[in-house]
């Protein structure tokens, strides 16, 4: 199944429901509608709701956005949309980037076959390109891979590692902690 993220940001920084193993849209509503009650029971104050605005699964994004908008409207708090690819970059543990030289970071979300949703970032997490749906072949990102480490990660990266010579594949999953950094 897909893994999606809708996070509550307040006095707690990583209250997050793990949806691995289920489809995000199957568990989204029941888990998140209970979040205000869970937060209240634990004496947490919710200041805002941050959510992944995409790219990603259309159904998961649509349902997650609807739930988040309902929570924000009902609680009169702000909704903070965040780019999924930026969340992935912010979720990289520093221990995975071993070189002190500048990196090109390339999160990839699977879009079936050899297509991915992607965007490139510098080693500080600043976007170097726009979000795009891209069919990956051996010529893809040739300028970015020329002369400096090119790091790929996300749900679409493993299938692309075979054709992107010199790319470094790392395991990264989007996290509430990464989202909170943004």
C-alpha positions, 0 to 999 in steps of 0.5 A: 500500500501507499504510505501517506502523511498528515501530521498534527503540529503543536507542543508535540513534534512527532505524533504520527500514525504509521499507515504501512501495510494498509492503503492510506485512504483506508485508515486516514479518516478514522485515525485522524478524526480521533486525533483532536480527542487523542491530543486533548486526552494527552493535554496537547495543544494543536497549533496547526495541521501540516499535510503532504500536498503532493505529488502522490496518490490522487486518492490519498491526497484528496482524502487526506486534504479533506480530513485536514481541512475539516480538522482545521475548519472545526478547530479554527487552526491553520492548514500548512501544505508541504511538498512531498518531495521536500518532506522526503529531503528533510527526512534524510538522516544526516548519517546517510549523507557521508560525503562532505562535498555538495550533493544533488538530492533527488527524491523519486515517487513511483508513478508506474513503469519507469516514470517517477514524480521527482525534483532535484535539490542541493545538499541544503535542501533548496529546490534546483528544479520544478516538480515533474513527472519524468520517464527515467532512462540512462540519460536522465539527470546527466548534468546533475550526475556529472562530477558530484554525488547524486543521491536518489531515494523514495518509492521510485528510486530503487527501480531507477538505480539500475539505469542511473549510473553513479547514483547512490540509492538510500532508504528514506521514508517521509516522516512527521519529524522531517515535515516539522523541520520545514 
